[in-house]
Amino acid sequence: LCFTNDNPKNPLVCQLIKNQIEKAAGGGDRPNLVIELDPMTPEKFRDKVTLEHDYDLALTTFDYRNELYALSGFLDPEAAGRNGRNYLGYLAPGTNATEADRRLKKSLDDIRAYRDFNKHVKELTWDVHTQVNQRVPFIPLWQLDRFIGVHRDLEFAFENAREIIPPEQIDPNVLFTGTEWWRIK
């Protein structure tokens, strides 16, 4: 399990992953599968993972280039190769893609053909979700961070205009709940 040594949390996360995999593989004194942790510099990691594809398991981040959060570019066979969006090489020539892999690619392409969420996109997205869980071309271990910018003169109140909430306690998932009680100082 390779990871970069520039973040002090990486070895801790990787140790947890190692423990979980080894336990699931018949852990104990002598597990059926042993995961070796391989810390490396960010430069070496980039070369091994994105250029050489020389790893069995890697802990890495993936930052979306825009607000669409689309998986299709990440799994696009035309974007495979050195420094491409598809640095895993999924569906690239010579990777022995199966019919299930090609079906996942087609489903991702089909989603882009529709804009009506309730009539088409929702069911297609559920289908893609199921296929990703079955194929597991990658294991997502992240949640998208949500950021909010707050003007220093804005006061937040929810359910009660007299109870002011500090901005650092606001949940970005329910940000616009109770906007009728917000006010500028």
C-alpha positions in Angstrom: 0.0 0.0 0.0 1.9 3.0 -1.2 1.3 6.6 0.0 3.0 9.9 0.2 5.1 10.7 3.3 4.3 14.5 3.2 1.1 14.2 5.3 1.4 12.8 8.9 -2.1 11.3 8.7 -1.3 9.1 5.7 0.6 6.4 7.6 -2.2 6.3 10.2 -4.9 5.9 7.5 -2.8 3.3 5.7 -2.3 1.3 8.9 -6.0 1.3 9.4 -6.6 0.1 5.9 -3.9 -2.6 6.3 -5.5 -3.8 9.6 -8.9 -4.0 8.0 -7.8 -5.9 4.9 -5.6 -8.3 6.8 -8.4 -9.0 9.4 -10.9 -9.6 6.6 -8.5 -11.9 4.9 -8.4 -14.3 7.9 -6.4 -12.2 10.3 -4.8 -13.4 13.4 -1.2 -14.4 14.1 -0.6 -15.3 10.4 -3.1 -13.5 8.1 -3.7 -15.0 4.6 -2.8 -11.7 3.1 -0.1 -9.3 4.3 -0.2 -5.6 3.3 3.2 -3.9 3.2 3.2 -0.1 3.8 5.3 1.8 1.4 5.8 5.5 2.2 7.5 7.6 -0.5 8.1 11.2 -1.6 5.3 12.9 -3.5 7.5 12.9 -6.6 8.2 9.1 -6.4 4.5 8.4 -5.7 3.4 10.4 -8.7 5.8 8.5 -11.0 4.9 5.1 -9.6 1.1 5.6 -9.6 0.2 8.0 -12.4 3.0 7.3 -14.9 4.3 3.8 -14.3 1.2 2.2 -12.8 3.6 0.2 -10.6 1.6 -0.5 -7.4 -0.9 -2.9 -6.0 -2.8 -0.5 -3.8 -2.3 3.3 -3.4 -3.8 5.9 -1.1 -4.2 9.1 -3.1 -6.3 12.2 -3.4 -8.3 13.2 -6.5 -9.3 16.8 -6.9 -12.1 17.5 -9.4 -11.2 20.1 -12.0 -14.7 21.7 -11.9 -18.0 21.7 -10.0 -19.5 18.8 -12.0 -17.7 16.0 -10.0 -18.0 13.7 -13.0 -16.5 10.2 -12.9 -16.6 9.9 -16.6 -13.4 11.8 -17.1 -11.7 9.9 -14.4 -12.6 6.6 -16.2 -12.3 7.9 -19.8 -10.0 5.6 -21.8 -9.1 8.5 -24.1 -7.6 10.3 -21.1 -5.4 7.4 -20.0 -1.7 7.6 -20.0 0.9 10.0 -18.6 -0.6 12.8 -16.6 -4.1 12.1 -18.0 -7.3 12.4 -15.9 -7.6 8.6 -16.1 -4.3 7.9 -14.4 -5.5 4.4 -13.4 -5.6 3.5 -17.1 -9.1 2.1 -16.8 -10.4 0.8 -20.1 -7.2 1.9 -21.9 -6.0 -0.3 -24.8 -4.3 -3.5 -23.6 -6.0 -3.6 -20.2 -8.2 -6.5 -21.0 -11.5 -4.7 -20.4 -14.5 -6.9 -19.8 -18.1 -6.5 -21.1 -19.0 -5.2 -17.6 -16.3 -2.5 -17.9 -17.6 -1.5 -21.3 -21.2 -1.4 -19.9 -20.0 1.0 -17.2 -18.4 3.2 -19.8 -21.6 3.3 -21.8 -23.7 4.1 -18.8 -21.4 7.0 -17.9 -21.7 8.3 -21.5 -25.5 7.8 -21.4 -25.9 10.1 -18.4 -24.4 13.0 -20.3 -27.1 12.6 -23.0 -29.9 13.7 -20.6 -30.7 16.7 -18.5 -34.0 15.8 -16.9 -33.0 14.4 -13.5 -36.3 12.8 -12.5 -37.0 11.1 -15.9 -33.6 9.8 -16.8 -30.5 10.9 -14.8 -31.6 9.6 -11.4 -32.1 6.0 -12.6 -29.0 6.1 -14.8 -27.0 7.4 -11.8 -28.3 4.6 -9.6 -27.3 2.1 -12.3 -23.8 3.5 -12.4 -23.6 3.4 -8.7 -24.5 -0.3 -8.7 -22.0 -1.0 -11.5 -19.2 0.8 -9.7 -19.9 -1.2 -6.6 -19.7 -4.4 -8.6 -16.6 -3.5 -10.7 -14.7 -1.5 -8.1 -12.4 0.2 -10.5 -11.3 2.3 -7.5 -12.3 2.5 -3.8 -13.6 6.0 -2.9 -12.6 6.9 0.7 -13.5 10.5 0.5 -16.4 12.9 0.9 -16.5 16.2 -0.9 -15.5 19.1 1.3 -18.1 21.8 1.5 -16.9 25.3 2.1 -18.9 28.5 2.8 -17.8 32.1 2.9 -19.5 34.2 5.5 -19.4 38.0 5.7 -18.4 39.1 9.2 -21.5 41.3 9.7 -23.9 38.5 8.9 -25.7 37.0 11.9 -27.3 33.5 11.7 -30.3 32.4 13.6 -32.3 29.2 13.1 -35.9 28.5 14.4 -35.5 31.5 16.8 -34.4 35.0 15.9 -33.1 35.6 19.4 -30.6 32.6 19.3 -27.6 33.7 17.2 -25.4 30.9 15.9 -21.7 31.5 15.2 -20.7 30.9 11.6 -18.3 28.1 12.5 -21.2 26.1 13.8 -23.2 26.3 10.5 -23.7 23.0 8.6 -23.1 23.7 4.9 -25.6 20.9 4.1 -28.5 22.9 5.6 -27.1 26.4 5.1 -30.2 28.0 3.8 -32.5 26.7 6.5 -34.1 29.6 8.4 -32.8 32.4 6.1 -35.7 34.6 7.2 -34.0 35.1 10.6 -30.6 36.1 9.1 -29.6 39.7 9.4 -26.7 42.1 8.9 -25.3 43.7 12.1 
